Amino acid sequence: ELGFRCGQKCVKLLGDGAAGKMASIEKDGEKLKVGKTDLSEGVEISRVSDTDYINYENMEVTESFLDYARPFLDEKPSRKVRLLKRS
């Protein structure tokens, strides 16, 4: 849901002619919301990377990854994460 809303925001920004802007996911207290920011600010934010996010022996995501990802998901994910087609 959050990713879909972020995509909608991108399309709206393009339609509004908002040059130099990008859609963003922002933390508002305990909630995440879709917003917009200047491209110059967005490129300065470093990506979160953690080698503990994937258990390469079992090819599964770890509890550390699930803790990071939960705020971005609509429901609690299982250990086995699958990609689903959006219809």
N, C-alpha and C positions, 0 to 999 in steps of 0.2 A: 504494500500500500504506500509506504513512504517513498520508495523508489519511483513508483508510478506518478505520485504527486510531484516529485522532483522533475520528472520528465515533462509533465504538464506545465510546470513553471518555466522550464526552458523554452517551450513552444510559445508561451505567453510573452516572455521577454523578447523573443525574436519577432513576434507579431507586433509588439509595441515599439520596435526599433530601439531597444535598450542596448546601445553599443557599449562594449566594455563591461558588461554585467554577466554574471553567471548564477545559476540556481545553486543554493547551498542547503545543507541540513544543519540546523542550529539547535543547540540545547537551550531550552527555556525552563529552568528549574529541573524537574524530573522528566519533563516531556521533550520530545524532539519535534521540531517544526520545519517546514520548508520555507526558505527565505531567499533573498538575493544578496549578492555582494559584488564588489568590484573585482574584476579579473586580477588586478594587481595584488589584491589582498588574498585571493584564493590560491594563487600560485606560491605564496610564501608559507602556507600552512603545510607542515610536514605530514606525510602519511604515517599511520600507525603500522609498524611492522614488528612481528614477534615470531621468532622461529619456533616458539612453543605452540603455535596455533594449529599445527598439523602433526599428527602422529604418523610418520612415514612408514613405520613398521606395519601398522594396520590400515594405513590410508584412510584415517578418520580424523575429523576435527577433534580438538581437545576441549576440556572444560574451560581452559583459559580463553579459547576462541569464543565459546558459547557465552561466557561472561561479557566479552567485548561486544558480541553481536546482538545480544538480547534486546537492548534498547531500540535497535533498528527493525526488529521483527514484530509482527502482529501477535504471535503466540510463541510459546516456549518450543524451541526446536528440539528435535531428537538428535542423538549422536550421529545418526546416519543422515546427512544432508543431501537431498537430491535436487536437481534443477527441474523446475516444472515449466511447461509451456503456458503462457498467459493467453487466454482466449478472448 
